[in-house]
Amino acid sequence: MAYISYLDLPKHWGLEKGDSLLLSSDIMQLTFTSMRNGERFDRDKFLDAILETLGEEGTLLIPTFNWDFCHGVAFDYHKTPCKTGTLGTVALRHPAFRRTQHPLYSFAVAGKDQQLLCDMQNVSSFGDDSPFGYLERCHGKSVLINLHYTDCFTFVHHCEEVCGVNTYRFPKTFTGQYIDAEGRETIRSYSMLVRSYELYEETNLTLIGEKLENPSAFDGILEMPVAARLITLNDLPYRIVDLAAAAPIIADDILHNASRGLCKHKLQQG
């Protein structure tokens, strides 16, 4: 296949005007591939190309997560760095983007629903009132650039919380100093699901990915639609997930302890 300019890549992701998109990426190889083909990879222009593909009615979310708040470090809306990839850091400096407010699971957001997302006051990291809940409700899509589900598919934790998981994960509250967008300092509390190490269980995201891409291959979920697809562009993998379609498949796995039992067995035998 002929080389596709990095500025044209978003046109091949199956996006529609007005989509809400959660983008997770490892852009190092994307940068090298562009250079080998005579292009200088401009990260701001890449973001602009994605926004143009989504159109004025679309919304783009890029993770800017940081977990230092869990360890007693103050969260500063403007200064706390992104720890989830270069593109999140770039988006925080891009004029089209603003940051959401959660100190652990914030997003750089641009587009139609920017204000809605930046106004969210969710205390829980993954609840229905969080950006993850928003993405499920609005049939958002997730694109993983050169990443596997095991690297970054945080949406699974939203499904765990909605399903009421209280065994292998449980909610934990963290309290600390919070400096908001206007520079006001307060003490705030936020929660997230954390893993119970006593049970040695976790959701197997490799198996989850297989179920999303080919649900009919698994017993008990024959009526589920295909929720994800893997495509290759310029020899790099792209995983495109319909999050609303993915949610019931993930919930089925959680409720039937399918992949967790596998992980627990491997850990006990390893």
Disulfide bonds with the S-S distance in Angstrom:
none
